[in-house]
C-alpha cells in the first residue's frame, strides 16, 4: 500500500472516530440532564407529599 493511501485511510478513520465521540458526548450529556430533571421532580413530589 502506498504511504499516501495509508495516511488518507488513517485520516478518514480519525475523523470518523472524532465524529462518533462527539455524538456520544452529546447523548450522554442529554441523558444526564434527563436524569437530573427526574430527580428534581421526585424531590418536589416528596416535599409536596410530606405533611406539614
Secondary structure, 3 states (H helix, E strand, C coil): CCHHHHHHHHHHHHHHHHHHHHHHHHHHHHHHHHHHHHHHHHHHHHHHHCCC
